[in-house]
C-alpha cells in the first residue's frame, strides 16, 4: 500500500528529472500498516472483530498477474 500523494510526488520527479531517471527504476513502499495490523486497527474502530485472511498468491494471479507481482509473488515468465 502506498499513498496517492507519494505516487504523485515520484511521478512528478520522473517528469522533472526525465533524462537522469531514463531507464531507471524507483521502488516505492509505504509506511502503512501491514494487513494483520490494519485488521486490528479496523477491529478497534468498528467495535467488532475483523480478521485478516491471506489469499494464496496463485489465487491472486488467477485474477491479475499485476496484482500478484505487486504483492511480491514471483513472476511466471
C-alpha positions in Angstrom: 0.0 0.0 0.0 1.2 3.5 -0.8 -0.4 6.9 -0.5 -1.6 8.5 -3.7 0.3 11.6 -2.7 3.5 9.7 -2.7 2.8 8.2 -6.2 2.2 11.7 -7.4 5.4 13.0 -5.8 7.5 10.4 -7.6 5.6 10.7 -10.8 6.4 14.4 -10.9 10.0 13.7 -10.1 10.1 11.3 -13.1 9.0 14.2 -15.4 11.3 16.8 -13.8 14.3 14.5 -14.0 13.4 12.5 -17.1 16.9 12.5 -18.6 18.6 11.5 -15.3 16.0 8.8 -14.5 15.6 7.4 -18.0 15.7 3.6 -17.9 16.0 3.6 -14.1 13.6 2.1 -11.6 12.3 3.7 -8.4 11.0 1.3 -5.8 8.2 2.8 -3.7 6.9 1.5 -0.4 4.5 3.0 2.1 4.7 3.0 5.8 1.1 2.0 6.1 0.3 -0.9 8.5 0.6 -4.4 7.1 -2.7 -6.3 6.6 -2.8 -8.1 10.0 -2.1 -4.8 11.8 -4.7 -3.0 9.7 -7.3 -5.6 10.6 -6.6 -4.9 14.3 -6.9 -1.2 13.8 -10.2 -1.6 11.9 -11.5 -4.0 14.5 -10.9 -1.4 17.3 -12.6 1.3 15.2 -15.5 -0.8 14.2 -16.1 -2.3 17.6 -16.1 -5.8 16.1 -13.5 -8.4 15.1 -12.2 -8.1 11.6 -9.8 -10.9 10.7 -7.1 -10.8 8.1 -7.4 -13.7 5.7 -4.4 -14.2 3.5 -5.1 -15.2 -0.1 -2.6 -17.6 -1.8 -0.6 -15.8 -4.5 -1.7 -18.4 -7.0 -5.3 -17.3 -6.4 -4.4 -13.7 -6.8 -2.6 -14.4 -10.0 -5.8 -16.0 -11.5 -7.4 -12.6 -11.2 -4.4 -10.4 -12.0 -0.8 -11.1 -12.8 0.0 -7.4 -12.0 -1.6 -7.7 -8.5 0.4 -10.9 -7.9 3.6 -9.1 -8.8 2.7 -6.1 -6.7 2.1 -8.3 -3.7 5.6 -9.8 -4.1 4.7 -13.0 -5.9 7.3 -14.5 -8.3 6.9 -13.8 -12.0 5.6 -16.5 -14.2 7.8 -15.8 -17.1 
